[in-house]
Amino acid sequence: MKKIAVLTSGGDAPGMNACIRAVVRYAIYNELTVYGVERGYNGLINNNMKILDRRSVGDMIHRGGTFLKTARCAEFNTLEGQREAARVIRERDIDGLVVIGGDGSMRGARDLTVNFGIPTVGIPGTIDNDLAYTDYTLGFDTAVNTALSAINNLRDTMTSHDRVCIIEVMGRHCGDIALYAGLAGGAEEILVPEMPLDIDAIADKLKQGASRGKMSSMIVLAEGAGKAGDVAKLIEEKTGASIRITTLGHIQRGGMPTMADRVLAAKFAVRAVELLKEGKGNRVIGIRDNKVIDMDIVEGLSMKREFDEYLYNVAAVLSL
């Protein structure tokens, strides 16, 4: 093992730059040459990459986004696109590839290994926290703290005006951002795609709160749980409450990564380089019970994600 490459793919996540930095510096420490692939699998197919040294990743650990940039690549979904990427890798004499991204990015790494024998290691980089084999993904903690900061600010103004606020966060299929931010922010309601939406129960809870003198509330809504406007209209009809809507959108993807994400980035990167140095590919990195783990990429991607209903019920009890 003499040369490796690293790329970021799919949606960006805070901590990706810190992870690239750690991959590069730990690889150089182990006397490996590192290529940075620009714009994900597009860059791999188009041979758009450059050698990275320690200076290349200086002043990067605290920056959000990814300096290698990222893009979605429809061509890579085809066998022809994958074959071209494999050709470029072999032409460059690259011995292994580190892929930082979400579920789709991991599947791309799997395809390179299974179909063309390219050793790959996947690092989970996505704010959604929607990969079943790992407790947490890179970027999730920062995204939750971004949402939490917004909840704190909104609560101040909603309290001042005796209003109810629905704050919509990302989470089309996974409600973890809403769950963790809602629990940490003391939200009165947390709406996630994994649990049924019960407007009557929400209305009753708000009415009970109003009867105790509680005139303002926070509802955290994962985007996949329903449309904020529709939910607000139904609640207003049943309660007469004055509801405001705030959609955080892509602000959750950017910003300075938290300490937790920077440390996770380092741990993930070091394990990835170690695996490639040992000649082990077709692996994904994760964390379970605060310990870094790795497993077969096919096995990891086939695992079914389970929503934490216990934590969801805890949040519901604490919001009464």
C-alpha positions as CSV (number, residue, x, y, z in Angstrom):
1,M,0.0,0.0,0.0
2,K,1.7,3.2,-1.2
3,K,-1.1,5.5,-2.5
4,I,-4.6,6.1,-1.4
5,A,-7.3,8.6,-2.4
6,V,-10.0,10.4,-0.5
7,L,-13.3,11.9,-1.7
8,T,-16.5,13.4,-0.2
9,S,-19.8,12.6,-1.9
10,G,-23.5,13.4,-1.5
11,G,-24.7,16.1,0.9
12,D,-22.0,18.0,2.7
13,A,-21.8,17.6,6.5
14,P,-19.8,19.5,9.2
15,G,-16.6,17.7,10.0
16,M,-15.8,16.5,6.5
17,N,-12.9,18.9,6.3
18,A,-11.6,17.7,9.6
19,C,-11.9,14.1,8.4
20,I,-10.0,14.8,5.2
21,R,-7.3,16.5,7.2
22,A,-7.0,13.5,9.5
23,V,-6.9,11.1,6.6
24,V,-4.1,13.0,4.9
25,R,-2.0,13.6,8.0
26,Y,-2.3,10.1,9.3
27,A,-1.6,8.6,5.9
28,I,1.5,10.8,5.4
29,Y,2.7,9.8,8.9
30,N,2.5,6.2,7.6
31,E,4.5,7.1,4.5
32,L,1.5,6.9,2.1
33,T,0.8,9.4,-0.7
34,V,-2.7,10.8,-0.7
35,Y,-4.8,12.0,-3.6
36,G,-7.7,14.3,-3.0
37,V,-10.6,13.7,-5.5
38,E,-12.6,16.8,-6.3
39,R,-16.4,16.7,-6.6
40,G,-17.0,13.2,-5.4
41,Y,-17.5,10.3,-7.9
42,N,-17.6,12.9,-10.8
43,G,-14.0,13.7,-10.0
44,L,-13.1,10.1,-9.9
45,I,-14.6,9.4,-13.4
46,N,-13.1,12.6,-14.9
47,N,-9.6,12.0,-13.3
48,N,-9.9,15.3,-11.4
49,M,-7.6,14.8,-8.4
50,K,-4.4,16.2,-6.9
51,I,-1.8,15.1,-4.4
52,L,-2.5,16.5,-0.9
53,D,0.2,17.3,1.6
54,R,0.1,18.6,5.2
55,R,0.0,22.1,4.0
56,S,-3.0,21.3,1.7
57,V,-5.2,20.6,4.8
58,G,-3.9,23.3,7.0
59,D,-6.5,25.7,8.5
60,M,-9.2,23.2,7.7
61,I,-10.2,21.5,10.9
62,H,-12.7,24.2,11.9
63,R,-14.3,24.8,8.5
64,G,-17.7,23.5,7.5
65,G,-18.5,22.0,4.1
66,T,-15.7,20.2,2.2
67,F,-12.8,21.9,0.4
68,L,-12.7,18.9,-2.0
69,K,-16.3,19.8,-2.9
70,T,-19.1,17.3,-3.4
71,A,-21.6,16.4,-6.1
72,R,-24.1,13.7,-7.0
73,C,-23.1,11.6,-10.0
74,A,-25.8,9.9,-12.0
75,E,-23.1,8.4,-14.3
76,F,-21.6,6.5,-11.4
77,N,-24.9,4.6,-10.9
78,T,-24.1,2.8,-14.1
79,L,-21.6,-0.1,-14.6
80,E,-19.9,1.9,-17.3
81,G,-19.3,4.8,-14.9
82,Q,-17.9,2.6,-12.2
83,R,-15.7,0.9,-14.7
84,E,-14.2,4.2,-15.8
85,A,-13.6,5.2,-12.2
86,A,-11.9,1.9,-11.5
87,R,-9.7,2.5,-14.7
88,V,-8.7,5.9,-13.4
89,I,-7.8,4.5,-10.0
90,R,-5.6,1.8,-11.5
91,E,-4.0,4.2,-14.0
92,R,-2.9,6.4,-11.1
93,D,-1.6,3.3,-9.2
94,I,-3.9,4.1,-6.3
95,D,-4.1,1.2,-3.9
96,G,-7.2,2.2,-1.9
97,L,-10.0,4.7,-1.6
98,V,-11.6,6.5,1.4
99,V,-15.2,7.6,0.8
100,I,-16.8,10.1,3.2
101,G,-20.5,10.4,2.7
102,G,-24.0,9.0,3.4
103,D,-25.9,5.9,2.3
104,G,-25.6,6.5,-1.5
105,S,-21.9,7.3,-1.2
106,M,-21.3,4.1,0.7
107,R,-23.1,2.1,-2.0
108,G,-20.8,3.6,-4.5
109,A,-17.8,2.4,-2.5
110,R,-19.4,-1.0,-2.2
111,D,-19.9,-1.2,-6.0
112,L,-16.2,-0.3,-6.7
113,T,-15.1,-3.1,-4.4
114,V,-17.6,-5.8,-5.4
115,N,-17.6,-5.1,-9.1
116,F,-14.0,-4.1,-9.7
117,G,-12.0,-5.2,-6.7
118,I,-11.0,-1.7,-5.6
119,P,-10.3,-1.6,-1.9
120,T,-12.6,1.0,-0.3
121,V,-13.4,2.2,3.2
122,G,-16.5,4.2,3.9
123,I,-16.7,6.9,6.6
124,P,-20.3,7.9,7.5
125,G,-20.6,11.6,6.8
126,T,-24.2,12.8,6.9
127,I,-26.2,15.1,9.2
128,D,-29.2,12.8,9.0
129,N,-27.7,10.0,11.3
130,D,-29.6,7.5,9.1
131,L,-27.0,4.7,8.8
132,A,-28.1,1.7,10.9
133,Y,-24.7,0.2,11.6
134,T,-23.4,3.2,13.5
135,D,-24.7,5.1,16.6
136,Y,-23.7,8.4,15.1
137,T,-22.6,9.8,11.8
138,L,-20.1,12.6,11.1
139,G,-22.0,16.0,11.1
140,F,-25.0,14.9,13.1
141,D,-23.9,16.5,16.4
142,T,-23.2,19.9,14.7
143,A,-26.5,19.8,12.9
144,V,-28.4,19.1,16.1
145,N,-26.6,21.9,17.9
146,T,-27.4,24.3,15.0
147,A,-31.1,23.3,15.4
148,L,-30.9,23.6,19.2
149,S,-29.5,27.2,18.9
150,A,-32.5,28.1,16.7
151,I,-34.9,26.6,19.2
152,N,-33.4,28.6,22.0
153,N,-33.7,31.8,20.1
154,L,-37.2,31.1,18.9
155,R,-38.4,30.2,22.3
156,D,-37.5,33.7,23.6
157,T,-39.6,35.5,21.0
158,M,-42.5,33.0,21.1
159,T,-42.7,33.5,24.9
160,S,-42.7,37.2,24.4
161,H,-45.7,37.0,22.2
162,D,-47.6,34.0,23.6
163,R,-47.3,32.1,20.4
164,V,-46.7,28.5,19.3
165,C,-43.8,27.9,16.9
166,I,-43.3,25.0,14.5
167,I,-39.6,24.7,13.7
168,E,-38.9,22.5,10.7
169,V,-35.6,20.6,10.6
170,M,-34.1,18.2,8.1
171,G,-35.1,14.6,8.2
172,R,-37.0,13.2,5.2
173,H,-36.8,9.6,6.4
174,C,-35.0,9.9,9.7
175,G,-36.2,12.0,12.6
176,D,-33.0,12.0,14.7
177,I,-32.3,15.7,14.3
178,A,-35.8,16.6,15.4
179,L,-35.7,14.0,18.3
180,Y,-32.3,15.1,19.7
181,A,-32.8,18.8,19.2
182,G,-36.3,18.7,20.5
183,L,-35.3,16.8,23.6
184,A,-32.4,19.0,24.3
185,G,-34.5,22.1,23.7
186,G,-37.4,21.1,25.8
187,A,-39.8,21.1,22.9
188,E,-43.5,20.5,23.8
189,E,-43.9,18.3,20.7
190,I,-41.6,16.4,18.4
191,L,-42.9,15.2,15.1
192,V,-40.9,12.5,13.2
193,P,-41.6,10.3,10.2
194,E,-41.1,7.2,12.2
195,M,-44.1,7.9,14.4
196,P,-47.8,8.6,13.5
197,L,-48.9,12.2,13.3
198,D,-51.8,12.8,15.8
199,I,-53.2,16.3,15.4
200,D,-55.9,15.8,18.1
201,A,-53.3,14.7,20.7
202,I,-51.1,17.7,19.9
203,A,-54.1,20.0,20.2
204,D,-55.2,18.5,23.5
205,K,-51.7,18.9,24.9
206,L,-51.5,22.5,23.9
207,K,-54.9,23.2,25.4
208,Q,-53.9,21.5,28.7
209,G,-50.8,23.6,28.8
210,A,-52.9,26.8,28.2
211,S,-55.2,25.8,31.0
212,R,-52.1,25.9,33.3
213,G,-51.1,29.3,32.0
214,K,-48.6,28.1,29.4
215,M,-49.3,30.3,26.4
216,S,-46.3,29.5,24.2
217,S,-44.9,26.2,22.9
218,M,-42.2,24.8,20.6
219,I,-43.0,22.1,18.1
220,V,-40.1,20.5,16.3
221,L,-41.0,18.9,13.0
222,A,-38.8,16.7,10.9
223,E,-39.5,17.5,7.2
224,G,-40.6,14.0,6.5
225,A,-43.3,14.0,9.2
226,G,-45.6,16.4,7.3
227,K,-45.9,19.8,5.8
228,A,-45.4,22.6,8.4
229,G,-48.1,24.8,6.9
230,D,-50.7,22.0,6.9
231,V,-49.8,21.0,10.5
232,A,-50.0,24.6,11.6
233,K,-53.4,25.2,10.0
234,L,-54.9,22.1,11.6
235,I,-53.6,23.0,15.1
236,E,-54.9,26.6,14.8
237,E,-58.3,25.3,13.8
238,K,-58.5,23.0,16.9
239,T,-56.8,25.3,19.4
240,G,-57.1,28.9,18.3
241,A,-53.4,29.3,19.0
242,S,-51.3,31.8,17.0
243,I,-48.7,29.7,15.2
244,R,-45.5,30.8,13.5
245,I,-43.3,28.6,11.2
246,T,-39.5,28.6,10.9
247,T,-37.8,26.3,8.4
248,L,-34.1,25.9,9.0
249,G,-33.2,24.3,5.7
250,H,-29.6,24.0,4.6
251,I,-28.3,26.2,7.5
252,Q,-28.1,22.8,9.3
253,R,-25.5,21.5,6.9
254,G,-23.0,24.3,7.3
255,G,-21.0,25.9,10.1
256,M,-18.1,25.2,12.3
257,P,-18.1,21.5,13.4
258,T,-18.5,20.8,17.1
259,M,-15.8,19.3,19.3
260,A,-17.7,15.9,19.1
261,D,-17.6,15.9,15.3
262,R,-14.0,16.9,15.1
263,V,-13.0,14.1,17.4
264,L,-15.2,11.7,15.6
265,A,-13.6,12.8,12.3
266,A,-10.1,12.0,13.7
267,K,-11.2,8.6,15.0
268,F,-12.9,7.6,11.8
269,A,-10.0,8.8,9.6
270,V,-7.3,7.0,11.6
271,R,-9.2,3.6,11.4
272,A,-9.8,4.0,7.7
273,V,-6.1,4.6,7.0
274,E,-5.2,1.7,9.2
275,L,-7.6,-0.7,7.4
276,L,-6.2,0.3,4.0
277,K,-2.6,0.0,5.2
278,E,-3.4,-3.5,6.4
279,G,-4.8,-4.3,2.9
280,K,-8.4,-4.5,4.1
281,G,-11.1,-3.0,1.9
282,N,-14.8,-3.3,1.5
283,R,-15.3,-1.9,5.0
284,V,-17.3,0.8,6.7
285,I,-16.3,2.7,9.8
286,G,-18.8,3.5,12.6
287,I,-19.1,4.0,16.3
288,R,-21.0,1.9,18.8
289,D,-21.1,2.3,22.6
290,N,-18.4,5.1,22.1
291,K,-16.0,2.6,20.5
292,V,-14.9,2.9,16.8
293,I,-15.9,-0.2,14.9
294,D,-15.6,-1.4,11.3
295,M,-17.5,-4.1,9.4
296,D,-18.1,-5.5,6.0
297,I,-19.7,-2.8,3.8
298,V,-22.4,-5.1,2.3
299,E,-23.4,-6.2,5.8
300,G,-23.4,-2.7,7.2
301,L,-25.6,-1.3,4.4
302,S,-28.1,-4.1,4.7
303,M,-28.8,-3.5,8.4
304,K,-32.3,-2.1,9.1
305,R,-32.3,1.2,11.1
306,E,-34.4,1.3,14.3
307,F,-35.9,4.5,15.6
308,D,-35.2,5.1,19.3
309,E,-38.8,5.0,20.6
310,Y,-37.5,4.9,24.2
311,L,-35.8,8.3,23.8
312,Y,-38.9,9.6,22.0
313,N,-41.1,8.6,24.9
314,V,-38.8,10.1,27.4
315,A,-39.0,13.4,25.5
316,A,-42.8,13.2,25.5
317,V,-42.9,12.6,29.3
318,L,-40.5,15.4,30.1
319,S,-42.5,17.9,28.0
320,L,-45.7,17.5,30.1
